[in-house]
């Protein structure tokens, strides 16, 4: 995709709408690249672990919220609650929604 770290960085700055005058120079980017190059294996391991654990942690959070609604039905007024998949997880890992039906007492 990219020829090098500087080209990758410039594209990232562009995507973040950072003006050219606020971006670091090529020399500074090259220094950062050489500074962290020996730690590339650790960085790659971190990114892989994060990618694997993120869906698991998000599932735990959704289940915790769902169980809270079930356990506090009287207090929350939620009659039914469920988790639905809105779109493909390939588009975004946050493709699930917690839905519920709240009873209104008059």
C-alpha positions as CSV (number, residue, x, y, z in Angstrom):
1,X,0.0,0.0,0.0
2,X,2.6,2.6,1.1
3,X,6.2,2.9,0.0
4,X,7.4,3.7,3.5
5,X,6.6,5.1,7.0
6,X,6.7,8.7,5.9
7,X,4.1,8.2,3.2
8,X,1.9,6.2,5.6
9,X,2.2,9.0,8.2
10,X,1.4,11.7,5.7
11,X,-1.8,9.8,4.6
12,X,-2.7,9.4,8.3
13,X,-2.3,13.1,9.0
14,X,-4.3,13.9,5.9
15,X,-7.1,11.6,7.1
16,X,-7.1,13.3,10.5
17,X,-7.3,16.7,8.8
18,X,-4.1,17.9,10.4
19,X,-2.7,20.9,8.4
20,X,0.7,20.6,6.8
21,X,2.2,23.3,9.0
22,X,1.3,21.3,12.1
23,X,2.7,18.0,10.9
24,X,6.2,16.9,11.9
25,X,9.0,17.1,9.3
26,X,10.2,14.1,7.4
27,X,13.4,14.1,9.5
28,X,11.4,13.8,12.7
29,X,9.2,11.1,11.3
30,X,12.3,9.2,10.2
31,X,13.8,9.5,13.7
32,X,10.6,8.1,15.3
33,X,10.6,5.3,12.8
34,X,14.2,4.3,13.6
35,X,13.6,4.8,17.3
36,X,10.7,2.3,17.4
37,X,11.9,-0.1,14.7
38,X,13.6,-2.4,17.2
39,X,10.3,-2.7,19.1
40,X,8.3,-3.7,16.0
41,X,7.7,-7.3,17.2
42,X,6.3,-6.0,20.5
43,X,4.1,-3.5,18.7
44,X,2.8,-6.2,16.3
45,X,2.0,-8.5,19.2
46,X,0.1,-5.8,21.0
47,X,-1.9,-5.0,17.9
48,X,-2.7,-8.7,17.4
49,X,-3.7,-9.3,21.0
50,X,-5.9,-6.2,21.0
51,X,-7.6,-7.3,17.8
52,X,-8.3,-10.7,19.2
53,X,-9.5,-9.5,22.6
54,X,-11.6,-6.5,21.6
55,X,-14.6,-8.5,20.4
56,X,-14.6,-10.7,23.5
57,X,-14.5,-7.7,25.8
58,X,-17.2,-5.9,23.8
59,X,-19.4,-9.1,24.1
60,X,-18.9,-9.2,27.9
61,X,-19.9,-5.5,28.1
62,X,-23.1,-6.2,26.1
63,X,-24.0,-9.3,28.1
64,X,-23.4,-7.4,31.3
65,X,-25.8,-4.6,30.3
66,X,-28.3,-7.2,29.1
67,X,-28.2,-9.0,32.4
68,X,-28.5,-5.8,34.3
69,X,-31.8,-5.1,32.4
70,X,-33.1,-8.6,33.2
71,X,-32.1,-8.4,36.9
72,X,-33.7,-5.0,37.3
73,X,-36.8,-5.4,35.3
74,X,-39.1,-3.8,37.9
75,X,-36.7,-0.8,38.6
76,X,-35.9,-0.2,34.9
77,X,-39.3,-0.9,33.5
78,X,-37.8,-3.0,30.7
79,X,-40.2,-5.8,29.8
80,X,-38.0,-7.5,27.2
81,X,-34.4,-7.0,26.1
82,X,-32.2,-8.5,23.5
83,X,-29.0,-8.0,21.4
84,X,-29.3,-7.8,17.7
85,X,-26.7,-7.7,14.9
86,X,-27.3,-4.5,12.8
87,X,-24.7,-5.2,10.1
88,X,-21.7,-7.3,9.2
89,X,-18.9,-7.4,11.7
90,X,-16.5,-7.0,8.8
91,X,-17.7,-3.4,8.5
92,X,-17.3,-2.7,12.2
93,X,-16.8,-4.9,15.3
94,X,-19.4,-2.7,17.0
95,X,-22.2,-4.1,14.9
96,X,-24.5,-5.1,17.8
97,X,-27.2,-3.1,19.5
98,X,-29.0,-3.7,22.8
99,X,-32.7,-3.3,22.3
100,X,-35.5,-3.3,24.8
101,X,-39.2,-2.7,25.3
102,X,-40.1,-0.5,28.2
103,X,-43.5,-0.8,29.8
104,X,-45.2,2.5,30.5
105,X,-47.5,2.6,33.5
106,X,-50.2,5.3,33.5
